[in-house]
């Protein structure tokens, strides 16, 4: 038997560096990002910050997020 649930949340980051690190160094794309050369990493970070600019505020970023939680049991 298995079940799942999604959890909507807001992810708070103090600055652009922290937001990028969470997305690229610890997130689901970390493996691919780690293989980019330095100029490509910088371009990706710049594009990411541009794409999340609407969630920027005086104290950093408040990005909408969603986590999918799954649970199951073995027979």
C-alpha positions as CSV (number, residue, x, y, z in Angstrom):
1,X,0.0,0.0,0.0
2,X,1.2,3.5,-0.7
3,X,0.0,7.0,-0.4
4,X,1.2,10.5,-1.1
5,X,0.6,14.0,-0.3
6,X,1.8,17.4,-1.6
7,X,2.8,20.2,0.8
8,X,2.8,23.8,-0.4
9,X,5.1,26.1,1.4
10,X,7.2,29.2,1.1
11,X,11.0,28.9,1.0
12,X,12.8,31.9,2.6
13,X,16.3,32.8,1.6
14,X,18.4,35.7,2.9
15,X,20.0,36.5,-0.5
16,X,20.5,35.3,-4.0
17,X,23.5,33.2,-3.2
18,X,21.6,31.2,-0.6
19,X,18.7,30.7,-3.0
20,X,21.0,29.6,-5.8
21,X,22.9,27.2,-3.5
22,X,19.7,25.6,-2.3
23,X,18.5,25.1,-5.9
24,X,21.8,24.0,-7.6
25,X,24.1,22.6,-5.0
26,X,21.5,20.7,-2.8
27,X,18.5,20.4,-5.1
28,X,17.4,17.9,-7.7
29,X,19.7,19.4,-10.4
30,X,22.9,19.3,-8.3
31,X,24.5,16.5,-10.3
32,X,24.1,18.2,-13.6
33,X,25.0,21.6,-12.2
34,X,28.2,20.2,-10.8
35,X,29.3,19.2,-14.3
36,X,29.0,22.7,-15.7
37,X,32.1,24.8,-16.2
38,X,32.4,28.0,-14.3
39,X,31.0,30.3,-17.0
40,X,28.0,28.1,-17.5
41,X,27.4,28.0,-13.7
42,X,27.5,31.7,-13.6
43,X,25.1,32.1,-16.5
44,X,22.7,29.5,-14.9
45,X,22.7,31.3,-11.6
46,X,22.1,34.7,-13.3
47,X,19.1,33.3,-15.2
48,X,17.7,31.7,-12.1
49,X,17.9,34.9,-10.1
50,X,16.2,36.7,-13.0
51,X,13.4,34.1,-13.1
52,X,12.7,34.5,-9.3
53,X,13.0,38.2,-9.1
54,X,9.2,38.7,-8.6
55,X,9.6,37.0,-5.2
56,X,12.5,39.2,-4.1
57,X,11.9,41.5,-1.2
58,X,14.1,43.8,1.0
59,X,15.2,40.8,3.2
60,X,15.9,38.3,0.4
61,X,13.5,35.9,-1.3
62,X,10.3,34.2,-0.4
63,X,9.8,31.5,-3.1
64,X,6.7,29.4,-3.5
65,X,7.6,25.7,-3.1
66,X,6.0,22.3,-3.1
67,X,7.2,19.1,-1.7
68,X,5.6,15.7,-2.6
69,X,5.7,13.3,0.3
70,X,5.3,9.6,-0.3
71,X,4.8,6.7,2.0
72,X,4.5,3.0,1.4
73,X,4.8,-0.4,3.0
74,X,6.4,-3.5,1.8
75,X,4.3,-6.6,1.5
